[in-house]
Amino acid sequence: MATYAIGDVQGCFNALDRLTNHIGFDPSRDHLWFTGDLVNRGPDSLEVLRYVKGLGEAATTVLGNHDLFLIAAATGFASLRSKDTIADVLNAPDRDDLITWLRRQRLFYRDGDFTLVHAGLLPQWTIDEAEGLGGEVESTLQGPDYKDLLQALYPNQHLQWTPALAGPTRLAAITTVLTRLRVCTGTGVMALEFSGPPSEAPPGYSPWFQIPGRQSHTATIVCGHWAALGLHLADNILALDSGCVWGHRLTAIRLQDRAIFQSSCRNGCQGD
């Protein structure tokens, strides 16, 4: 039995299919972890969702910002832009089942010494605290008041976290951290508009996992979200967004021994 963590798929089903074949994935014995952003930008978001949903307990995924955008678009809180490629999901006959399934996924997942999150954790958050905060969002997203969360999250995507926040704004700020963080200050102020490589981060900002004294250093964190960072492996950080949708590679890592497996995403996974 092996557990493989896979970086941001973003609708690149053919690359995912090649990768799972390459690793010899068997859902009867193996497990897949997905870092989120299953959908959008690539051509086959619908096929990706159906595949991952169909794996049942053989797959674990956390929600990424693009997955949440799909939920918001399906419920009328976000409008599609020209660069979005999720119309196939919104027009699918099983759309409601897929959106309901997405709403039931985690924002933070913990298994032993490993944790799974889409983007990152603020430096002042411990693993226990992050798990509790993620659980607050998950409970609301899965419940009858999930639209209040979406209304607070869209279009306001520049929320900063403070423990004094309450209600839907608090939940939206937690969601923003877990799904959109790349760089921040030592006190946890995020530069949410920044998506470039670490060397180009604004003055005073650093990659969240390089902040001195980070409280979540006790676990190995598996994440994605940051294509310009690329594949980044350190003692307690496994950052797996290797830019498949931008024409690079889709990456899997076997957690038991950190073996790396990749499939090519030529032409930005269009027509692969």
C-alpha positions in Angstrom: 0.0 0.0 0.0 1.3 3.4 -1.0 0.1 7.0 -0.6 0.9 9.4 -3.5 0.4 13.1 -3.2 -0.3 14.9 -6.5 0.0 18.6 -7.2 -2.5 20.9 -8.8 -4.3 19.1 -11.7 -6.4 22.1 -12.9 -8.5 20.2 -15.4 -5.6 18.3 -17.0 -7.1 14.9 -17.0 -4.9 13.3 -19.6 -1.8 14.2 -17.7 -3.4 12.8 -14.5 -4.3 9.6 -16.3 -0.7 9.2 -17.6 0.6 9.9 -14.1 -1.6 7.4 -12.3 -0.7 4.8 -14.9 3.0 5.6 -14.5 2.9 5.0 -10.7 0.8 1.9 -11.2 -1.9 3.3 -9.0 -4.3 0.6 -7.7 -7.4 2.0 -5.8 -7.9 -1.3 -4.1 -4.6 -0.8 -2.2 -3.2 2.7 -2.8 -4.3 6.1 -1.8 -4.1 9.5 -3.7 -3.8 12.9 -2.0 -4.6 15.9 -4.1 -3.4 19.4 -3.1 -6.5 21.1 -4.5 -7.3 23.0 -7.6 -8.7 20.0 -9.4 -10.4 22.3 -11.8 -10.0 25.3 -14.1 -7.6 26.6 -16.7 -7.2 23.1 -18.2 -9.6 21.5 -20.7 -11.1 18.7 -18.8 -12.3 19.8 -15.4 -15.5 17.7 -15.6 -13.5 14.5 -16.3 -11.1 15.2 -13.4 -13.9 15.8 -10.9 -15.7 12.6 -12.0 -12.5 10.6 -11.7 -11.5 11.8 -8.3 -15.1 11.6 -6.9 -15.3 8.1 -8.3 -12.3 6.9 -6.4 -14.2 7.2 -3.1 -12.1 6.4 -0.1 -9.0 5.8 -2.2 -8.6 9.6 -2.7 -8.4 12.6 -0.4 -8.5 16.1 -1.7 -8.4 19.5 0.0 -10.1 22.4 -1.6 -8.2 25.0 -3.6 -9.1 28.5 -4.6 -10.3 27.3 -8.1 -12.4 24.6 -6.6 -14.1 27.2 -4.3 -14.6 29.5 -7.3 -16.4 26.7 -9.0 -18.7 26.3 -6.0 -19.3 30.0 -6.0 -20.0 30.1 -9.7 -22.5 27.3 -9.4 -24.4 29.1 -6.6 -24.4 32.5 -8.2 -21.7 34.3 -6.2 -19.1 34.4 -8.9 -19.2 35.0 -12.6 -17.0 33.2 -15.2 -14.2 35.2 -16.8 -12.7 34.6 -20.2 -9.8 32.5 -18.7 -12.1 30.2 -16.8 -12.7 26.7 -18.2 -15.3 25.2 -15.9 -18.4 25.6 -18.1 -18.3 21.9 -18.7 -19.0 21.3 -15.1 -21.7 23.9 -14.8 -23.5 22.5 -17.8 -23.1 18.8 -16.8 -26.1 16.7 -15.9 -24.4 15.6 -12.7 -23.4 19.2 -11.8 -25.3 19.3 -8.5 -23.9 16.0 -7.3 -20.3 17.2 -8.2 -20.8 20.5 -6.4 -22.3 18.8 -3.4 -19.3 16.5 -3.3 -16.9 19.4 -3.6 -18.6 21.2 -0.6 -17.9 18.1 1.5 -14.2 18.1 0.9 -11.6 19.2 3.5 -9.6 22.4 3.6 -7.0 20.9 6.0 -6.2 17.2 6.3 -3.9 15.6 8.8 -2.6 12.0 8.9 0.2 11.2 11.3 3.2 13.5 10.6 1.8 14.7 7.3 -0.7 17.5 6.7 -2.3 18.4 3.4 -3.4 22.0 2.6 -3.8 23.8 -0.7 -1.7 27.0 -0.1 -0.1 27.3 3.3 -0.4 28.3 7.0 0.3 31.6 8.7 3.5 31.6 10.7 1.7 32.0 14.0 -0.6 29.0 13.4 0.3 25.7 15.0 -0.9 22.5 13.3 -3.5 22.0 15.9 -4.8 25.5 15.5 -4.9 25.3 11.7 -6.8 22.0 11.9 -9.4 23.6 14.2 -9.7 26.7 12.0 -10.1 24.6 8.9 -12.7 22.6 10.6 -14.8 25.7 11.2 -14.9 26.4 7.5 -15.6 22.8 6.6 -18.5 22.6 9.0 -20.1 25.7 7.5 -19.3 24.8 3.9 -21.0 21.4 4.4 -24.0 22.9 6.2 -27.1 25.0 5.3 -25.3 28.3 5.8 -22.6 27.8 3.3 -23.9 30.6 1.0 -23.1 33.1 3.8 -19.5 32.0 3.6 -19.4 32.4 -0.2 -21.0 35.8 0.0 -18.2 36.9 2.4 -15.5 35.4 0.2 -16.6 36.8 -3.1 -15.7 39.3 -4.5 -13.6 40.2 -1.4 -10.6 38.0 -1.8 -8.1 40.2 0.0 -9.1 39.5 3.6 -6.4 39.4 6.3 -6.6 37.1 9.3 -7.0 38.4 12.8 -8.4 36.3 15.7 -10.9 39.1 16.4 -12.9 38.4 13.3 -16.3 36.7 13.7 -19.0 35.1 11.6 -18.8 34.7 7.8 -15.9 37.2 7.6 -13.8 35.1 10.0 -14.5 32.0 7.9 -13.7 33.8 4.7 -10.4 35.0 6.1 -9.5 31.5 7.2 -10.4 30.2 3.7 -8.2 32.9 2.2 -5.2 31.8 4.1 -5.6 28.1 3.5 -6.3 28.5 -0.3 -4.4 31.6 -1.4 -1.3 32.3 0.8 2.1 32.4 -0.8 4.1 35.1 0.9 3.6 37.0 4.1 5.4 39.1 6.7 6.6 37.7 10.0 3.4 38.8 11.6 1.2 37.0 9.0 0.2 39.9 6.8 -0.3 38.4 3.3 0.5 39.8 -0.1 -2.4 38.1 -1.8 -1.9 39.8 -5.2 1.6 38.3 -5.5 2.0 35.1 -7.6 5.6 35.4 -9.0 8.7 33.5 -8.0 10.1 33.9 -4.4 12.9 36.1 -5.6 10.4 38.7 -6.7 8.4 38.9 -3.5 7.6 42.4 -2.3 10.0 43.9 0.3 9.3 42.6 3.8 7.5 39.5 2.5 8.9 35.9 2.4 7.5 32.5 1.4 5.2 31.5 4.3 7.3 28.3 4.9 10.5 30.3 5.3 9.3 32.7 8.1 11.6 32.3 11.1 9.8 30.7 14.1 7.0 29.3 12.0 4.8 27.4 14.5 3.8 24.6 12.0 7.3 23.3 11.5 6.5 20.2 13.6 4.7 18.5 10.6 5.5 17.8 7.0 3.2 20.0 5.0 2.1 18.9 1.6 0.8 21.8 -0.5 0.4 23.2 -4.0 -1.0 26.6 -5.3 2.3 28.2 -6.3 3.3 27.4 -9.8 6.0 30.0 -10.0 7.7 28.3 -7.0 7.6 25.0 -8.8 8.5 21.7 -7.2 10.0 22.5 -3.8 11.0 19.7 -1.5 12.5 20.4 2.0 12.6 18.5 5.3 9.0 19.6 6.3 7.6 21.1 3.1 6.5 19.2 0.0 5.3 21.9 -2.5 4.0 20.1 -5.6 2.5 22.6 -8.0 4.9 22.1 -10.9 2.8 24.1 -13.3 1.1 21.3 -15.4 -1.5 23.6 -16.8 1.2 26.1 -17.9 2.9 23.4 -20.0 5.3 21.9 -17.4 4.7 18.8 -15.4 2.2 17.1 -13.1 4.0 15.8 -10.1 3.3 12.9 -7.6 5.4 12.1 -4.6 5.2 8.8 -2.8 5.0 9.8 0.9 6.6 6.6 2.2 10.0 7.3 0.5 9.6 10.6 -1.2 10.1 9.1 -4.7 9.1 11.5 -7.4 7.0 10.7 -10.5 6.0 13.1 -13.2 4.0 13.3 -16.4 4.5 15.9 -19.1 1.9 18.6 -19.8 3.0 19.8 -23.2 1.1 22.7 -24.7 -0.4 23.6 -21.3 -2.2 20.3 -21.2 -4.4 21.4 -24.2 -4.9 18.3 -26.4 -2.6 16.0 -24.4 
